[in-house]
Amino acid sequence: MPTLTFVTDAFVPLAERVSASLDLPMPLLRTQVLPHAISIEERTAAYEAMAEYQDRIEQAIFAPVAADTALDTAIASAPANTPLERIELDGDEEAVADLYRSRGWLDGLPIVPPTEARVERMLGPLAPQRQRILGKVPPKGRPLTLESLAVCATLAGCAPATFPVVVAAARAMLRPEFNLLGVNTTTNAAAPLLIASGPIANAVGIQGGNDVFGAFHRANITIGRAMRLMMIAVGDCRPGDGDMATQGQGMKAGICITENTSPWEHLHVELGCRADESTVTAISVTAQFNLLDFASRNADDLLGMIARTISTPGMQNAQLGYGPVIVFGIEHARILAQAGLTKADVKRRLFEEARLPLSAFSPETVDDVLKVRRPQWAFAESNPSGMVPMADAPGDFTLLVAGGEGQHSVLLPTFLAPRPVLVKVGKDGLGEE
């Protein structure tokens, strides 16, 4: 289908990466560069600017594709997967880090150099399958092999025992419904939240208690960091050059958690797995907000506080839909459970009570965002009450129990993915859908 893609000048490098991921040269993926940022211009000015490109639009639709840039030729010329480059380097570990950093393969933290022996230990029984491709990592679209993933896990400081969790996490994030291209390249502060469930979490030391989102627990932060390095080194996604996050957030360094002892079923059971199955679930979240309530002693007061706090027009899900993640501290979860509330009850209450009137949003947000992204709530005929919920349906809330003692819970707005994406940790070490 003939197309013309409009790209603002700030996003041209990203467009080139996406073009490459589609096995298309940029001349074939026809583009028109606009000055950034046309989205904040007055509408009349924006329409005038777009009108200047009418000739390019007609050309993109009607002009024939040159034979030397035919789609079949472009795809046929795409490079085949090859084994990873081996580098021999005289120098210390700092020299290794300097080389990797100069090639754009690292985040800002120190690394464990991925020697042949270390990568072999990371692969373990999966070593004979080192060239197995798990998927392509956007925005560049390079293939991710078990070997390249093991290199990322080694760089991140993962213990070899955690590699099956790393593999399952990668498979979850590469599933189309997770939309890693959007997560990797958005201006939002989006980051993957990984939740390991079942026996594997305890076996490899993933923590769900005190400071669960902090930087102390090795498995939590290194598994998450392996995913970030995968996005950087394989996906070719760096700040301002693929990763377009306006401010970002601390969770972009990477995090993998597990749930604490809970009065409710754990997430993987809620999603249809047995309690004794090991899984990794990926959810795209934005920056966290602490929900503090030292005083409430009953479920109505506590849920009322949470509903009022998360009802804000700037909250991600208020404008884009789906539903947020709420990570209950164990004391807050205990209050709700002792009142006889199930997860489904809590979700329904939050859906009904966490709402804003349309008047809380600017007229432009209503017209340009809500009527496009959440039309079921933006028009009087479909929403006579004029109240906008913070999720599209009760089931779109994701509820976890994690952290230590203390009257705190956490709000994590979500981005793009309408549902958590779960992958089982296979007995052979490979993640299973």
SESELUM-780383 format. One record per residue (C-alpha): x, y, z; residue in three letters. Coordinates in steps of 0.1 Angstrom, whole numbers, plus 5000, padded with zeros to 4 digits. Example, Ala and Ser with C-alpha at 12.3 -4.5 7.8 and 13.67 -1.06 7.14 Angstrom:
BEGIN
512349555078Ala/513749895071Ser/
//
This chain:
BEGIN
500050005000Met/501550334990Pro/502350555020Thr/504050875031Leu/505350895066Thr/505551235083Phe/508551265106Val/509651565127Thr/513251655124Asp/513951545160Ala/512851195151Phe/514751135118Val/517350895134Pro/514450695149Leu/512750675115Ala/515950545100Glu/516150275126Arg/512450175121Val/512950165084Ser/515949935088Ala/513849705111Ser/511349665083Leu/514149575059Asp/513449885039Leu/515950145028Pro/514850505036Met/514250595000Pro/511650324998Leu/509950415031Leu/508950755017Arg/509151025043Thr/508551395047Gln/510451585074Val/508551845094Leu/509852095119Pro/509451985155His/507052015171Ala/504052065149Ile/501751915175Ser/501752225196Ile/501152465168Glu/497752635164Glu/495552415143Arg/495352665114Thr/499152685113Ala/499452315114Ala/496952275085Tyr/498852535065Glu/502152355071Ala/500652025061Met/499152175029Ala/502652255017Glu/503251885013Tyr/500251804991Gln/502551734961Asp/504551484981Arg/501451314993Ile/500251274958Glu/503651154947Gln/503850894974Ala/500450754965Ile/500650764927Phe/504350754917Ala/505650404907Pro/508350244928Val/511650224910Ala/512649874900Ala/516049894918Asp/514249974951Thr/511549714948Ala/510249564981Leu/511349214972Asp/514849334964Thr/515049524997Ala/514049225018Ile/516248984999Ala/519249205005Ser/518749215043Ala/521749065061Pro/521348715074Ala/521948635111Asn/525648565119Thr/527448465150Pro/528448745174Leu/531748915168Glu/534648795189Arg/537049065201Ile/540549015214Glu/541649315235Leu/544849385254Asp/543949575285Gly/542049565318Asp/538249555324Glu/538049935321Glu/539449915286Ala/536649665278Val/534049905291Ala/535550195271Asp/535449995239Leu/531849885245Tyr/530750235254Arg/532450375223Ser/530250145202Arg/527050255220Gly/526349915236Trp/526150015273Leu/524150215298Asp/525950435323Gly/526850165349Leu/529949955353Pro/529949615336Ile/531049255339Val/533149185308Pro/531548915288Pro/534348665283Thr/533848345264Glu/533948155297Ala/531348375314Arg/528948375285Val/529247995283Glu/528347965320Arg/525448205315Met/524147995286Leu/524547675306Gly/522447385291Pro/521247625263Leu/524747665249Ala/524047415220Pro/521247645209Gln/523247975212Arg/522148075176Gln/518448035183Arg/516648355175Ile/514048475201Leu/512848775180Gly/513849105167Lys/514549405190Val/513149735179Pro/513750005168Pro/516749865148Lys/515149525144Gly/518249325149Arg/517748955157Pro/518148855194Leu/519848515198Thr/520348325230Leu/524048405228Glu/523548785224Ser/521048775253Leu/523648585274Ala/526148865266Val/523649125278Cys/522948925310Ala/526748885317Thr/527249265311Leu/524449335335Ala/525949125363Gly/523348845363Cys/524048525381Ala/523848225356Pro/520948075376Ala/518748375366Thr/519248325329Phe/515948125324Pro/514148425339Val/516048655315Val/515048445286Val/511348445296Ala/511448815302Ala/512948875267Ala/510248655251Arg/507448845269Ala/508849185259Met/509249075223Leu/505648955220Arg/503749195196Pro/501149285222Glu/503849425245Phe/504749675218Asn/508449715226Leu/508849955197Leu/506450195214Gly/507950145248Val/511550185235Asn/510950495215Thr/508150695231Thr/508551045247Thr/506750895277Asn/508750775307Ala/507850415299Ala/509850115312Ala/509249745314Pro/508149615348Leu/508949245351Leu/507149025377Ile/508648675383Ala/506148435399Ser/506148085411Gly/509047875425Pro/511648025402Ile/511548365420Ala/512648225453Asn/515047985437Ala/517148265421Val/516748525448Gly/514248765433Ile/512848965462Gln/509349095469Gly/509849255504Gly/511449565517Asn/512849805491Asp/511449585463Val/511949865438Phe/515249975452Gly/518849905442Ala/519949645468Phe/518649315455His/521049175429Arg/518548955410Ala/515949225408Asn/518149485393Ile/520449275371Thr/517649085354Ile/515949415346Gly/519249565335Arg/519849275311Ala/516649385293Met/517749745292Arg/521149645277Leu/519249425252Met/517249725241Met/520449935238Ile/522949695223Ala/520749485201Val/517849735195Gly/520150025190Asp/518150245213Cys/519950535232Arg/518650865247Pro/517751105219Gly/518750855193Asp/515950585194Gly/515050635231Asp/513050955229Met/511850975266Ala/511451335276Thr/512651285311Gln/512750915317Gly/512650755351Gln/514750535374Gly/512950215364Met/514450255329Lys/517650115345Ala/515749785348Gly/513749605375Ile/512349265380Cys/510349195412Ile/508248925427Thr/505148945449Glu/505248925487Asn/502948695508Thr/499548805497Ser/495948755509Pro/494948725473Trp/496048495444Glu/499348605428His/499348755394Leu/500248445374His/497448255391Val/494948535383Glu/496148515347Leu/495448135345Gly/498547955356Cys/498947715385Arg/500647835416Ala/503547595411Asp/504347715376Glu/507147965371Ser/506348265349Thr/507548615340Val/505048885333Thr/505949215315Ala/503949535319Ile/504949875305Ser/504750135332Val/505550505337Thr/507050675368Ala/505750555402Gln/503750755427Phe/503750665464Asn/500250635480Leu/500650715517Leu/497950645543Asp/499150595579Phe/495750645595Ala/492950465576Ser/491850145594Arg/488950035571Asn/488649945535Ala/486250225525Asp/488550495537Asp/491650335522Leu/490050275488Leu/488550625489Gly/491950775494Met/493450565465Ile/490550645442Ala/490851025448Arg/494651025445Thr/494850845412Ile/492051055397Ser/494151325381Thr/493851455345Pro/497651415339Gly/497651055348Met/498650835318Gln/495650615319Asn/493150895323Ala/494051015288Gln/495150705270Leu/493050435286Gly/493750075296Tyr/494450075334Gly/497150135359Pro/499149895382Val/498649935419Ile/501249775441Val/499749735476Phe/501949725506Gly/501149425528Ile/499449635555Glu/497149805530His/496349465513Ala/495549325548Arg/493049595555Ile/491249525522Leu/491349145526Ala/490049155562Gln/487049345549Ala/486249045527Gly/487249225495Leu/488749015467Thr/490949145439Lys/487849165417Ala/486049365444Asp/488849615447Val/489149655409Lys/485449725406Arg/485449975434Arg/488350165419Leu/486750155385Phe/483550305399Glu/485150555423Glu/488250675405Ala/486750915380Arg/486951275368Leu/484451505351Pro/485251585315Leu/485551945327Ser/488751845345Ala/490451815311Phe/491352105288Ser/489052135257Pro/492052045235Glu/492651735255Thr/489051635252Val/488951695214Asp/492451575204Asp/493151295229Val/490051165247Leu/487751165217Lys/490450975198Val/491950745225Arg/488850695248Arg/485850785227Pro/483450565248Gln/483950825277Trp/484351145257Ala/480951185241Phe/477751265258Ala/475751005239Glu/477950725251Ser/478750865286Asn/475751065299Pro/477251105333Ser/480251295319Gly/482551115343Met/485850955330Val/487150655348Pro/490950585353Met/490650255334Ala/488550135305Asp/487149845325Ala/487549695360Pro/489749415347Gly/492149665333Asp/493549745368Phe/496449525377Thr/496849465414Leu/500049335431Leu/501149295467Val/504849375472Ala/507149555497Gly/507649525534Gly/505749655565Glu/504450015564Gly/501350185552Gln/502450255517His/501250155483Ser/502450255448Val/500650375417Leu/502250285384Leu/500350415353Pro/500750195323Thr/501650265287Phe/500450115254Leu/499949745264Ala/496349685273Pro/497149365293Arg/500149215312Pro/502048975289Val/502948645306Leu/505448385295Val/506148055313Lys/509747965323Val/510147635305Gly/511847335320Lys/514447345293Asp/515347705302Gly/513347855273Leu/510348075280Gly/507047915268Glu/504048115256Glu/
//
